[in-house]
Amino acid sequence: MAAKIFQINKGIGRPVEFRGLKAQFIGYLAACVVSTMMGFGVLYVCGMSLYVATPSALGLGGWMISVVFRMSRRYGQYGLMKRSAKKRMPEALLSRSRKMFIKLRSDYVRTIG
């Protein structure tokens, strides 16, 4: 009786990747493609010539795709979330009174000895 050989999934713990795009940037790329197609449809329905609507949609779509790929390379899987979190962090915490420190219980305060 021959033993069965199973291939091991070596992608466990890695981010989802599609042609260099990582994690949430795949969704951003899909949103760019859909919005470009909708924009082209709106331009065509409004009566704009195909000779004007097609290059403008392709140009805008190409620019958006290049921006998404650039952001994916620059920030990676978690970098964009870290960037937005860093913007929300205060530079300093201000305390105008000592009440907060005086009311600390003694068992939380370490003594140096």
C-alpha positions as a Python dict, from the first residue, in 0.01 Angstrom:
ca = {
    (1, 'M'): (0, 0, 0),
    (2, 'A'): (149, 333, -110),
    (3, 'A'): (166, 626, 129),
    (4, 'K'): (-21, 940, 35),
    (5, 'I'): (183, 1258, 1),
    (6, 'F'): (20, 1584, 103),
    (7, 'Q'): (167, 1923, 32),
    (8, 'I'): (211, 2151, 330),
    (9, 'N'): (53, 2495, 316),
    (10, 'K'): (349, 2726, 373),
    (11, 'G'): (137, 3040, 356),
    (12, 'I'): (14, 3025, 714),
    (13, 'G'): (69, 3354, 894),
    (14, 'R'): (154, 3547, 579),
    (15, 'P'): (-59, 3833, 450),
    (16, 'V'): (-283, 3779, 150),
    (17, 'E'): (-93, 3891, -158),
    (18, 'F'): (-195, 3939, -520),
    (19, 'R'): (67, 4050, -770),
    (20, 'G'): (256, 4249, -509),
    (21, 'L'): (-50, 4402, -342),
    (22, 'K'): (-82, 4314, 24),
    (23, 'A'): (-383, 4288, 256),
    (24, 'Q'): (-631, 4577, 235),
    (25, 'F'): (-473, 4723, -79),
    (26, 'I'): (-638, 4447, -286),
    (27, 'G'): (-976, 4592, -184),
    (28, 'Y'): (-855, 4944, -258),
    (29, 'L'): (-753, 4832, -608),
    (30, 'A'): (-1094, 4674, -666),
    (31, 'A'): (-1263, 4996, -552),
    (32, 'C'): (-1046, 5197, -793),
    (33, 'V'): (-1134, 4972, -1086),
    (34, 'V'): (-1506, 4983, -1010),
    (35, 'S'): (-1506, 5360, -962),
    (36, 'T'): (-1318, 5408, -1290),
    (37, 'M'): (-1575, 5197, -1477),
    (38, 'M'): (-1861, 5385, -1314),
    (39, 'G'): (-1696, 5717, -1399),
    (40, 'F'): (-1662, 5610, -1762),
    (41, 'G'): (-2028, 5506, -1766),
    (42, 'V'): (-2138, 5841, -1624),
    (43, 'L'): (-1928, 6031, -1879),
    (44, 'Y'): (-2072, 5821, -2165),
    (45, 'V'): (-2432, 5862, -2046),
    (46, 'C'): (-2382, 6239, -2012),
    (47, 'G'): (-2303, 6249, -2382),
    (48, 'M'): (-1926, 6291, -2379),
    (49, 'S'): (-1751, 6160, -2688),
    (50, 'L'): (-1587, 5818, -2663),
    (51, 'Y'): (-1265, 5977, -2790),
    (52, 'V'): (-1259, 6197, -2479),
    (53, 'A'): (-1417, 5965, -2219),
    (54, 'T'): (-1199, 5661, -2289),
    (55, 'P'): (-856, 5827, -2252),
    (56, 'S'): (-969, 6024, -1949),
    (57, 'A'): (-1103, 5709, -1776),
    (58, 'L'): (-792, 5510, -1867),
    (59, 'G'): (-564, 5788, -1749),
    (60, 'L'): (-745, 5838, -1420),
    (61, 'G'): (-768, 5462, -1364),
    (62, 'G'): (-398, 5412, -1439),
    (63, 'W'): (-305, 5692, -1200),
    (64, 'M'): (-523, 5546, -922),
    (65, 'I'): (-376, 5197, -974),
    (66, 'S'): (-21, 5333, -959),
    (67, 'V'): (-104, 5518, -635),
    (68, 'V'): (-243, 5199, -478),
    (69, 'F'): (66, 4996, -580),
    (70, 'R'): (296, 5270, -446),
    (71, 'M'): (110, 5277, -114),
    (72, 'S'): (127, 4896, -91),
    (73, 'R'): (502, 4900, -143),
    (74, 'R'): (555, 5188, 99),
    (75, 'Y'): (328, 5087, 387),
    (76, 'G'): (293, 4709, 357),
    (77, 'Q'): (30, 4512, 542),
    (78, 'Y'): (-6, 4719, 860),
    (79, 'G'): (181, 5040, 778),
    (80, 'L'): (-121, 5241, 667),
    (81, 'M'): (-305, 5163, 992),
    (82, 'K'): (7, 5254, 1190),
    (83, 'R'): (33, 5583, 1001),
    (84, 'S'): (-326, 5677, 1078),
    (85, 'A'): (-282, 5574, 1443),
    (86, 'K'): (32, 5784, 1472),
    (87, 'K'): (-156, 6090, 1347),
    (88, 'R'): (-416, 6047, 1624),
    (89, 'M'): (-159, 6012, 1903),
    (90, 'P'): (-109, 6327, 2109),
    (91, 'E'): (242, 6469, 2124),
    (92, 'A'): (218, 6530, 2498),
    (93, 'L'): (-18, 6474, 2789),
    (94, 'L'): (-80, 6783, 2996),
    (95, 'S'): (-179, 6780, 3360),
    (96, 'R'): (-258, 7110, 3527),
    (97, 'S'): (-289, 6969, 3880),
    (98, 'R'): (-118, 6711, 4100),
    (99, 'K'): (-444, 6555, 4225),
    (100, 'M'): (-409, 6258, 3995),
    (101, 'F'): (-69, 6169, 4140),
    (102, 'I'): (-157, 6243, 4502),
    (103, 'K'): (-462, 6016, 4495),
    (104, 'L'): (-266, 5714, 4371),
    (105, 'R'): (-286, 5423, 4607),
    (106, 'S'): (43, 5330, 4767),
    (107, 'D'): (38, 4970, 4640),
    (108, 'Y'): (52, 5094, 4279),
    (109, 'V'): (349, 5320, 4344),
    (110, 'R'): (688, 5149, 4337),
    (111, 'T'): (942, 5247, 4595),
    (112, 'I'): (1304, 5263, 4501),
    (113, 'G'): (1514, 5122, 4775),
}
